[in-house]
Amino acid sequence: FQQDASGIRLSTTGADPILSSEGLAIDPATMTAVVVEMRSSAAGFAELFWAHGGKPGMHADRSLRVPVRGTGQTEILRFHVGNHPKWHENTVTHLRFDPINKSGVEISIESISFPGQTSTASDTTHPRSIRRHVANADNRPNIIFILTDDQRWDSIGANNPDLAISTPAIDRLAQGGVNFVNGFVTTPICAVSRASIISGRHTRNHRVHCFLIPFPEDVFASSYPVILKEGGYFIGQLGKYGVGATREQMDFFDFFDGDLAQGEAFKEYQGERLHDSEWLTRRTRDFLDAVPDGQPFVLQLNYKAPHPSAAVAPEDEGTLAGVSFPRQPADRPEYGASLPEHVRRGLGGHAYRGDFGTAERRNAWISRYLEKIISVDRSVAAITEELEARGLADNTVLVYLSDHGTHYGERQLTGKWTPFEPSLKVPFIIYDPRAKATAGTVREEMALNIDIAPTFIELAGLTVPEDLDGLSLLPFVQGQTPRAWREHFFFEHQTAPATVPRPLARFMGVRTMAENFVRWTDPEPPIEEFYDLATDPLERFNVIESYPERANRLRQLFNQWEQENPDTYTFMSYTHRPQVGNPEIDFEQLKVALPTHFERIRQVVEEMGVTWDQAKNDPEIRWEIGVKAQFFY
């Protein structure tokens, strides 16, 4: 933007009062945003865009629009340029304001600043009263934990140079921190993985195996929030907490504004309706305002994106319109057909046929999935700017993780809920600004979701409980390589809620870097599979018959672990959250607990002309009733 003695030089185009700058060469590699401080007597939209040529106001190839309230008071407009994949270095950029009322408009551009890049324009700060925090007396680090939902490991630029979107803020965490490129979860479903993250335990050891189940008190007592709070930290949870909680557990947090289930894609905030990612940004500022001076803090930020129930932020809608995404190499009928029948018929196969059945559906699904991540990256950028403004950036560790991945059609499945890499592998970054020696490090070792809790506890200088299943990743952050590190990990998926369009197949197993042993537990007897990842990294071929000795070695390893970690939870009764395939099914109990669902089942039983004994004990009849009643018991 050109600046002279009279201020920032703007010109008008046409008869309407549309203001355009003289142009700015933007370098998205160093600049995260354009921040405009302005006043207007009329509401409208401000737009940052670039033109193909000609005078400003010609066809815009890519733009960012933000609303202007038009109250006559100073407003701050933030354009996050780094989030747009087609924003190139030295692009000529224009600022335009389009008021709704075209006459009698008074406009004042007071200042323009460029966070992350030196500018001739006047530097500005956010008009909020930003508090500079007093350093912790013992200099223990603060922690901000960024947890997304359903995010594949290859959906950030740091892990995928061919990604269709840009994720500059997330990538900067990897460039300045440690990127664990073999990050995995031990269970691929939202609530249960989040319970493992918070507790540092496998499912069978924290016993939260379905939705809305609170932590058992003994497990919660050794979770990272409790240990850090007892160690002097101010602790917060925002967004999709995702685990059931008692009132006492929620009240234990110093700052809790979380959803025990999915939560809304848009939320109210001080009279505004905000997208989830922007709401989390605003609430993070509120949390930081609440932290007492001199006290270290840990904040878990739970984003809905890119979960199917999340929404694309309005400003990101259509970013990938017209982009085509080829089928994944493992998305072939023969690779889906080789799965056990109950897996093909389950929710993953059902969702695939609906979401990926045609090229148009596939393109639309992946486009929206990636567009949702743009808002997360924008929020990460805003939060890192906030830390800088408050004097917290040099002593705040940022951790980026997802609760699990998702399939893009591999094995003709969509969603998570599988023992395969698209479901289990996640982005996993630890950025510690104090650890200069390991900035930009890529680690190949297996890092797990259950490692978060012990890592946070050790970061805080506290003692890690011996009965946690996870391991601290702090040595890697500090440039050390532990003498002995895991060469395999165990996974399990015991979650099968009844109120879903199709059942979720349950499984467990053990994986190394070169092999994957899977036991599907719903059939009787269970079905076992073995995948040779060295020759088949896409996990297309079950070769258990070809490598019985290798499969048996992992089978024995898993059986030993299972014996040492007995399954101590049971299926819940039908008085709360029923589970598919409950052998204790009691139709009289179901009739009382869930009368609407029971009535649907009763009608289907009568239509099919089967007995209640068949409805309970014949697997095929039970399946057909579930499909027709849309309730799997």
C-alpha positions in Angstrom: 0.0 0.0 0.0 1.4 3.4 -1.0 1.8 5.9 1.8 2.5 9.6 1.5 2.2 12.7 3.7 -1.5 12.7 3.5 -1.8 9.1 4.6 -2.6 6.0 2.6 -3.4 6.8 -1.0 -6.7 5.3 -2.2 -8.5 5.8 -5.5 -12.2 5.3 -6.5 -13.4 3.2 -9.4 -16.6 3.9 -11.2 -19.5 5.7 -9.7 -19.8 3.6 -6.5 -17.6 4.4 -3.5 -15.4 1.4 -3.9 -11.9 2.0 -2.6 -8.9 0.3 -4.0 -5.3 0.5 -2.9 -2.4 1.1 -5.3 -1.2 -2.4 -4.8 1.0 -4.4 -2.5 3.5 -7.1 -3.3 2.7 -9.8 -0.8 5.1 -12.5 0.3 3.0 -15.3 1.9 6.1 -17.1 3.1 6.7 -14.4 5.7 3.4 -12.6 6.2 0.5 -14.2 7.9 -2.1 -11.5 7.6 -3.1 -8.0 6.6 -4.7 -6.1 9.5 -6.8 -3.0 8.6 -8.0 -0.5 11.1 -10.9 1.4 9.7 -14.1 3.3 10.4 -17.2 3.4 8.3 -20.6 5.0 8.6 -22.2 2.2 6.6 -22.1 -1.6 6.8 -20.7 -3.6 4.0 -17.8 -5.9 3.1 -14.1 -5.3 2.9 -12.3 -7.4 0.4 -8.6 -8.2 -0.1 -8.0 -9.6 -3.6 -5.8 -9.6 -6.6 -6.7 -8.9 -10.2 -5.6 -10.6 -13.4 -4.8 -7.2 -14.9 -6.2 -3.8 -15.7 -7.5 -1.3 -13.2 -8.3 -2.4 -9.6 -11.7 -3.9 -9.4 -11.4 -6.2 -12.4 -12.0 -9.9 -12.1 -10.6 -11.3 -8.8 -8.9 -14.7 -9.0 -9.0 -15.2 -5.2 -10.4 -13.0 -2.5 -10.9 -12.7 1.2 -14.1 -10.9 2.4 -14.8 -9.8 5.9 -17.9 -8.0 7.2 -17.8 -4.4 8.3 -20.4 -3.4 10.9 -20.5 0.3 9.9 -21.1 1.8 13.4 -18.8 4.7 12.9 -16.4 3.3 15.5 -12.9 1.8 14.8 -13.1 -1.8 13.6 -10.2 -4.2 13.1 -10.3 -6.3 9.9 -8.0 -9.3 9.7 -7.3 -10.9 6.3 -5.3 -14.2 6.8 -3.6 -14.3 3.4 -1.4 -17.3 4.2 -4.3 -19.7 4.2 -5.1 -19.4 0.5 -3.4 -21.9 -1.8 -3.3 -19.6 -4.9 -1.8 -16.6 -3.2 1.6 -16.3 -4.8 4.7 -14.3 -4.0 4.7 -10.8 -5.4 1.0 -10.9 -6.3 -0.4 -7.4 -6.8 -3.1 -7.1 -4.2 -5.9 -4.6 -3.7 -8.1 -3.6 -0.8 -11.7 -2.8 -1.6 -14.7 -1.7 0.5 -18.2 -2.3 -0.8 -20.8 -0.6 1.4 -24.4 -1.8 1.3 -25.7 1.8 1.2 -23.9 3.5 -1.7 -24.6 7.1 -0.8 -23.4 9.4 1.9 -20.8 7.0 3.2 -17.9 8.3 5.3 -14.9 6.0 5.4 -11.6 6.3 7.2 -8.7 3.9 6.8 -6.6 4.6 9.9 -3.8 2.1 9.6 -2.7 -1.1 7.9 -0.2 -3.5 9.3 1.4 -6.8 8.1 2.1 -9.3 10.9 5.2 -11.2 10.1 6.6 -8.8 7.5 8.3 -5.4 7.7 6.1 -2.7 6.2 6.2 1.0 5.5 2.7 1.3 6.8 2.2 2.2 10.4 2.4 -0.7 12.9 -0.8 -1.3 14.8 -1.9 -3.5 17.6 -5.2 -5.0 18.2 -7.6 -2.4 19.7 -8.4 -4.8 22.6 -6.5 -4.1 25.8 -3.9 -6.9 25.4 -2.4 -7.9 28.7 1.4 -8.5 28.8 1.8 -11.6 31.0 4.2 -11.7 33.9 6.7 -14.6 33.5 6.3 -17.7 35.6 8.5 -17.6 38.7 10.0 -21.0 37.9 9.9 -20.5 34.1 8.0 -23.7 33.5 6.5 -23.7 30.0 2.9 -23.0 29.1 1.2 -25.5 26.9 -1.4 -25.0 24.2 -2.7 -28.3 22.8 -4.4 -28.1 19.4 -6.6 -31.2 18.8 -8.5 -31.6 15.5 -11.1 -34.2 14.6 -10.8 -36.8 11.9 -7.7 -35.3 10.3 -5.5 -37.5 8.2 -1.7 -37.3 8.6 -1.3 -36.1 5.0 -3.7 -33.2 5.2 -1.1 -30.6 6.3 1.5 -29.1 4.0 4.4 -30.2 6.2 3.5 -33.9 5.5 2.2 -33.4 1.9 3.8 -31.0 -0.6 1.1 -31.7 -3.1 -1.7 -30.7 -0.7 -4.5 -28.8 -2.5 -4.6 -26.2 0.3 -2.0 -24.2 2.2 -1.5 -24.7 5.9 1.3 -22.1 6.6 0.6 -21.6 10.3 0.6 -25.4 11.1 3.6 -25.9 8.8 5.5 -23.2 10.8 5.0 -25.3 13.9 6.7 -28.2 12.1 9.4 -26.0 10.8 10.2 -24.7 14.2 9.6 -27.9 16.1 9.6 -31.7 15.9 7.4 -33.4 13.3 6.6 -37.0 14.2 5.8 -38.4 10.8 4.8 -41.8 12.2 2.1 -40.5 14.6 -0.7 -43.0 15.4 -3.7 -43.4 17.6 -4.5 -46.5 19.6 -8.2 -46.3 18.9 -9.8 -44.6 15.9 -13.0 -43.0 17.2 -13.5 -39.6 18.7 -14.5 -40.0 22.3 -12.3 -43.0 23.1 -9.2 -41.6 21.5 -9.7 -38.4 23.4 -10.0 -40.4 26.6 -6.7 -42.1 25.7 -5.1 -38.7 25.0 -6.1 -37.1 28.3 -5.4 -40.2 30.4 -2.3 -41.6 28.7 -4.0 -45.1 28.7 -5.3 -47.7 26.3 -9.0 -48.1 26.1 -9.2 -51.2 28.3 -7.2 -49.3 31.0 -9.2 -46.1 31.0 -12.5 -48.0 30.5 -14.2 -45.2 28.5 -15.2 -47.4 25.5 -18.2 -45.4 24.1 -19.7 -42.0 24.0 -20.8 -39.9 27.0 -19.1 -42.2 29.5 -17.3 -40.2 32.2 -13.8 -41.1 33.3 -13.7 -43.5 36.2 -12.5 -41.4 39.2 -9.3 -43.4 39.6 -8.4 -42.7 35.9 -9.3 -39.0 36.0 -7.2 -38.6 39.2 -4.0 -39.5 37.2 -4.9 -37.7 34.0 -2.7 -34.9 32.8 -5.2 -32.1 33.7 -5.4 -33.2 37.3 -1.6 -33.8 37.7 -0.8 -30.4 36.1 -3.4 -28.5 38.2 -2.1 -30.1 41.4 1.4 -29.1 40.2 0.4 -25.5 40.0 -0.9 -25.1 36.4 -4.0 -23.1 35.4 -5.9 -25.6 33.2 -8.5 -25.1 30.5 -10.6 -27.1 28.0 -12.4 -25.4 25.0 -14.5 -26.9 22.3 -15.2 -30.6 21.7 -14.0 -32.2 24.9 -15.8 -35.3 23.5 -15.7 -37.4 26.6 -18.5 -37.9 29.1 -17.9 -35.9 32.4 -19.4 -35.6 35.8 -20.2 -32.1 37.1 -17.3 -32.5 39.5 -14.9 -33.3 36.6 -16.0 -30.3 34.6 -15.8 -28.0 37.6 -12.2 -29.2 38.3 -11.0 -27.3 35.3 -10.2 -23.6 36.0 -11.7 -22.7 32.6 -14.1 -25.1 30.9 -16.3 -24.3 27.9 -16.5 -27.7 26.2 -19.0 -30.0 24.6 -19.3 -33.6 25.8 -20.6 -34.7 22.5 -20.2 -33.1 19.0 -21.1 -29.6 19.7 -22.3 -27.0 17.2 -20.6 -25.9 14.0 -21.4 -22.3 14.8 -21.6 -20.8 18.3 -22.8 -17.6 19.9 -20.2 -15.2 21.2 -21.0 -11.8 22.6 -24.0 -11.4 20.2 -22.2 -12.8 17.2 -22.6 -16.2 15.5 -19.1 -17.5 15.0 -17.7 -20.5 13.2 -16.2 -23.0 15.5 -12.6 -22.2 14.6 -13.1 -18.5 15.1 -15.0 -19.1 18.3 -12.1 -21.1 19.7 -9.8 -18.2 18.8 -11.9 -15.7 20.7 -12.3 -18.0 23.7 -8.5 -18.6 23.7 -8.1 -14.9 24.3 -10.7 -15.0 27.1 -8.8 -17.9 28.6 -5.5 -16.0 28.5 -7.2 -13.0 30.1 -8.2 -15.3 33.0 -4.8 -16.8 33.6 -3.4 -15.3 36.9 0.0 -13.5 36.5 3.0 -15.7 37.2 1.0 -19.0 36.8 1.8 -21.4 34.0 -1.1 -22.7 32.0 -2.2 -25.6 29.8 -5.1 -25.2 27.4 -6.6 -28.0 25.2 -8.2 -26.5 22.1 -10.6 -29.0 20.5 -11.6 -28.2 16.9 -14.6 -29.8 15.2 -12.9 -29.6 11.8 -12.5 -31.5 9.6 -15.2 -33.9 11.1 -18.2 -34.5 8.8 -20.4 -32.6 11.3 -18.2 -29.5 11.1 -18.9 -26.7 8.6 -16.7 -25.0 6.1 -16.1 -21.4 7.4 -18.2 -19.1 5.2 -15.1 -17.3 3.9 -13.6 -20.6 2.8 -16.6 -21.9 0.9 -15.7 -22.9 -2.7 -11.9 -22.5 -2.2 -11.5 -25.8 -4.0 -14.4 -25.6 -6.3 -13.7 -27.4 -9.6 -10.7 -29.3 -8.2 -10.6 -33.0 -9.0 -9.2 -35.6 -6.7 -8.2 -39.0 -8.2 -9.2 -42.2 -6.6 -6.8 -43.5 -4.0 -4.7 -46.5 -5.3 -6.4 -48.8 -2.8 -9.8 -47.6 -3.8 -10.6 -50.6 -6.0 -13.6 -53.0 -5.9 -11.3 -56.0 -5.4 -9.6 -54.4 -2.4 -13.0 -53.7 -0.7 -14.3 -57.1 -1.6 -11.5 -58.9 0.3 -12.6 -57.4 3.6 -14.7 -59.5 6.0 -18.4 -59.3 5.0 -19.5 -57.5 8.2 -16.9 -54.8 7.6 -18.1 -54.2 4.0 -21.7 -54.0 5.2 -20.8 -51.8 8.2 -20.8 -48.0 8.5 -17.5 -47.5 6.6 -18.7 -49.3 3.5 -22.1 -47.8 3.7 -20.6 -44.3 4.0 -18.3 -45.0 1.0 -21.1 -45.9 -1.2 -22.9 -42.6 -0.4 -19.9 -40.2 -0.3 -17.5 -41.7 -2.8 -19.9 -43.6 -5.2 -19.1 -41.2 -8.1 -16.2 -38.9 -9.0 -18.5 -35.9 -8.3 -19.3 -37.0 -4.8 -15.6 -37.9 -4.1 -14.5 -34.4 -5.3 -17.2 -32.7 -3.3 -16.4 -34.7 -0.1 -12.6 -34.2 -0.2 -13.0 -30.5 -1.2 -15.1 -29.7 1.8 -12.9 -31.8 4.1 -9.8 -29.8 3.1 -11.7 -26.5 3.1 -12.6 -27.1 6.8 -8.9 -27.3 7.7 -8.2 -23.8 6.3 -10.1 -22.3 9.2 -8.1 -24.3 11.7 -4.9 -23.0 10.2 -6.2 -19.4 10.3 -7.0 -19.9 14.0 -3.6 -21.3 14.7 -2.1 -18.2 13.0 -4.2 -15.9 15.1 -3.4 -17.7 18.4 0.4 -17.6 17.7 0.0 -13.8 17.0 -1.8 -13.5 20.3 1.0 -15.2 22.2 3.5 -12.8 20.6 1.4 -9.8 21.6 1.1 -11.0 25.2 4.8 -11.8 25.6 4.1 -15.5 25.9 5.5 -16.9 22.6 9.0 -17.7 23.9 7.8 -19.9 26.7 4.7 -21.6 25.3 4.8 -25.1 23.8 2.3 -25.8 21.0 1.3 -29.3 20.2 -0.7 -30.3 17.1 -2.5 -33.6 16.9 -5.8 -35.2 15.6 -7.9 -37.8 17.5 -7.7 -40.1 14.4 -7.6 -40.0 10.6 -10.1 -40.9 8.0 -10.4 -42.9 4.8 -10.5 -41.2 1.4 -11.9 -44.4 -0.1 -9.1 -46.8 0.6 -10.4 -50.4 0.7 -13.7 -48.7 -0.4 -14.3 -47.3 3.0 -15.0 -43.8 4.3 -14.6 -42.6 7.8 -12.4 -43.9 10.6 -13.1 -47.1 12.6 -10.5 -49.3 10.9 -7.2 -50.8 11.8 -5.6 -49.4 8.7 -3.2 -46.5 8.2 -5.7 -43.9 6.9 -7.6 -44.3 10.1 -4.8 -44.7 12.6 -2.1 -42.3 11.3 -2.4 -38.6 12.3 -0.4 -35.3 12.1 1.7 -35.0 15.3 3.9 -31.9 15.9 5.5 -30.6 19.1 6.8 -27.0 18.8 8.9 -25.9 21.8 10.3 -22.4 21.1 13.0 -23.0 23.7 14.4 -26.1 21.9 16.3 -24.3 19.1 18.6 -27.3 18.4 15.7 -29.5 17.3 13.8 -26.9 15.2 12.6 -28.5 12.0 13.5 -32.0 13.1 11.6 -35.0 11.5 11.4 -38.1 13.7 10.5 -41.5 12.2 9.9 -43.2 15.6 6.3 -44.2 16.4 4.5 -41.5 18.5 1.1 -42.3 20.0 -1.9 -40.4 21.2 -1.3 -42.0 24.7 2.1 -40.2 24.7 0.5 -36.8 25.1 -0.2 -37.1 28.9 3.2 -38.2 30.0 4.8 -35.6 27.7 2.8 -32.8 29.2 3.5 -34.0 32.8 7.3 -34.2 32.1 7.2 -30.8 30.4 5.8 -29.4 33.6 8.6 -30.9 35.6 6.3 -33.3 37.4 6.4 -37.1 38.1 4.8 -39.3 35.5 2.6 -42.1 37.1 4.2 -45.5 36.5 0.9 -47.0 35.4 0.4 -44.8 32.4 0.7 -46.7 29.1 2.2 -43.8 27.1 5.8 -42.6 27.0 7.1 -39.1 27.2 8.2 -37.6 23.9 10.2 -34.9 25.6 13.6 -36.5 24.9 13.0 -36.2 21.2 12.1 -32.5 21.6 15.3 -32.0 23.6 17.4 -33.7 20.9 17.9 -37.0 22.6 17.2 -40.5 21.3 15.9 -42.8 24.0 18.0 -46.0 24.3 15.0 -48.2 24.0 11.9 -47.0 22.1 8.8 -48.9 21.1 9.0 -51.1 18.0 5.2 -51.8 18.0 2.0 -50.6 19.4 -1.4 -52.2 20.3 -4.7 -50.8 19.1 -8.3 -51.7 19.8 -11.7 -50.4 18.8 -14.5 -51.7 21.0 -17.0 -48.9 20.2 -20.2 -49.9 18.4 -23.1 -47.6 19.3 -26.5 -48.8 18.3 -27.9 -45.5 16.9 -25.9 -45.4 13.7 -26.9 -46.0 10.1 -24.8 -49.2 10.1 -22.7 -51.0 12.8 -19.1 -50.3 13.4 -16.9 -53.4 13.2 -14.9 -54.0 16.3 -11.3 -55.1 16.2 -7.9 -55.1 18.0 -4.4 -55.9 17.0 -0.7 -54.9 17.0 1.3 -53.0 14.5 5.0 -52.6 13.8 6.6 -50.4 11.2 6.6 -53.4 8.8 3.6 -55.5 9.8 0.0 -55.2 10.9 -1.9 -58.0 12.7 -5.6 -57.5 13.0 -8.3 -59.5 14.9 -11.9 -58.7 13.9 -13.8 -59.6 17.1 -17.4 -59.5 16.1 -17.6 -62.8 14.1 -17.5 -66.1 16.0 -14.8 -67.3 15.8 -13.0 -63.9 15.3 -11.3 -63.3 11.9 -7.6 -62.6 11.9 -5.6 -60.8 9.2 -1.9 -60.1 8.6 -0.5 -57.3 6.3 3.1 -57.1 5.2 3.7 -53.3 5.1 7.1 -53.6 3.6 5.7 -55.0 0.3 2.1 -53.8 0.7 2.1 -50.4 2.4 -1.4 -49.7 1.2 -2.7 -52.7 3.2 -4.6 -54.3 0.3 -3.7 -58.0 0.8 -4.3 -60.2 3.8 -1.3 -62.6 3.6 -1.9 -64.5 6.9 -1.9 -67.8 5.0 1.4 -67.0 3.3 3.3 -65.9 6.5 1.9 -68.0 9.4 5.0 -67.8 11.5 5.2 -64.0 11.3 1.5 -63.7 12.0 1.8 -66.1 14.9 4.7 -64.0 16.4 2.5 -60.9 16.5 -0.5 -63.0 17.7 1.4 -64.2 20.7 2.7 -60.6 21.3 -0.9 -59.4 21.3 -2.3 -62.2 23.4 0.4 -61.6 26.0 -0.5 -57.9 26.2 -4.2 -58.7 26.4 -3.6 -61.1 29.3 -1.5 -58.4 31.1 -4.2 -55.8 30.4 -7.5 -57.5 31.0 -10.7 -56.0 29.5 -12.4 -54.7 32.6 -15.4 -52.9 31.1 -18.6 -54.5 30.0 -21.3 -53.6 27.5 -23.5 -51.0 28.9 -27.1 -51.9 29.5 -29.9 -50.4 27.4 -30.7 -47.9 30.1 -27.9 -45.6 28.7 -25.9 -46.0 25.5 -26.6 -49.4 24.0 -23.9 -51.3 22.0 -24.3 -53.3 18.9 -24.4 -57.0 19.5 -25.0 -56.9 23.2 -25.3 -60.6 24.2 -27.4 -59.5 27.1 -30.2 -58.0 24.9 -33.4 -57.8 26.9 -36.3 -56.6 24.8 -38.4 -55.9 27.9 -35.7 -53.6 29.2 -35.3 -52.0 25.8 -39.0 -51.4 25.6 -38.9 -49.4 28.8 -35.5 -47.6 28.2 -36.0 -46.8 24.5 -39.7 -47.1 23.6 -39.4 -45.4 20.2 -36.6 -47.7 19.1 -38.4 -50.7 20.4 -41.5 -49.8 18.5 -39.6 -49.6 15.3 -38.1 -53.0 15.9 -41.5 -54.4 16.8 -43.0 -53.2 13.6 -40.2 -54.7 11.5 -40.4 -58.0 13.4 -44.1 -58.2 12.6 -43.5 -57.2 8.9 -40.9 -59.9 8.5 -43.0 -62.5 10.2 -40.1 -63.7 12.5 -40.1 -64.7 16.1 -38.5 -62.7 19.0 -36.2 -65.5 19.5 -35.0 -65.3 15.9 -34.7 -61.5 16.2 -32.3 -62.1 19.1 -30.3 -65.2 18.1 -30.2 -65.3 14.2 -27.4 -63.0 13.0 -28.8 -62.5 9.5 -32.3 -61.7 10.8 -30.9 -59.5 13.5 -28.9 -57.6 10.8 -32.0 -57.2 8.5 -34.0 -55.8 11.4 -31.3 -53.4 12.2 -31.2 -52.1 8.6 -34.9 -51.6 8.4 -35.4 -50.2 11.9 -32.2 -48.0 11.7 -31.2 -49.3 15.1 -28.6 -52.0 15.6 -29.0 -54.0 18.8 
